[in-house]
């Protein structure tokens, strides 16, 4: 079975100031059946890229196709099958039950039973104004609504900000159960440890370009993640991070050993040695 390409970006140029492009010749292809993690430093352009994919910003040059449509045209057919949950939003003075009543008509596949199931799983009250809720409670309500749209493309910008530890665990469980071959989730986050065992493949954005796009199986095959005890970092380390009693180390996997990928350490290694990493994975 061929997995459909849901997002196609070719030679994207974009910036906020004339003569100062944020992206230049950026290419990206995202397929169904995946939960992509978009990582990058502050100011790398993660939120901007999400907004371009959702059709909220117009490229200077290049093609951005979302669900088979030119993204910036924001056709009704595309918008009915995409749900973008930004990091911050304004919540109207609504009861939680008003969300499906008011907004569900924009999503033909909206599943109200699923919405209330997710509200229950997140342990949200079934009544009461959202404006009087905490930031975390509001976020859980909006995530519940977004998943209940059953949109083919769900875009989440920093979804775990404001969630407590139990809610983050529920979030991972809920998100992982909501993916299938015809859907795609794109999650932008700084909280990489919240995304362990969830996001895969990884996309790393830096200085206006994609410097890395790999699945975790490929990362584990090429790189070894381990703890080195001692006062000196090992000579074979590509990246080493000081911890009590030793170092967290990334090195080339020359023995075929299967190790767990540490997303945070991987990200730091990529930012510090982008060319070396690119050469390794292109070999």
Helices and strands as residue ranges (DSSP letters): E 5-14, E 23-31, E 34-40, H 46-53, E 61-66, E 69-70, G 71-73, H 76-79, E 82-85, H 98-103, G 104-106, H 112-121, G 130-132, H 135-148, E 153-157, H 165-176, E 184-188, G 192-195, E 202-206, E 209-214, H 216-222, E 223-229, E 237-243, E 246-252, H 263-272, H 274-282
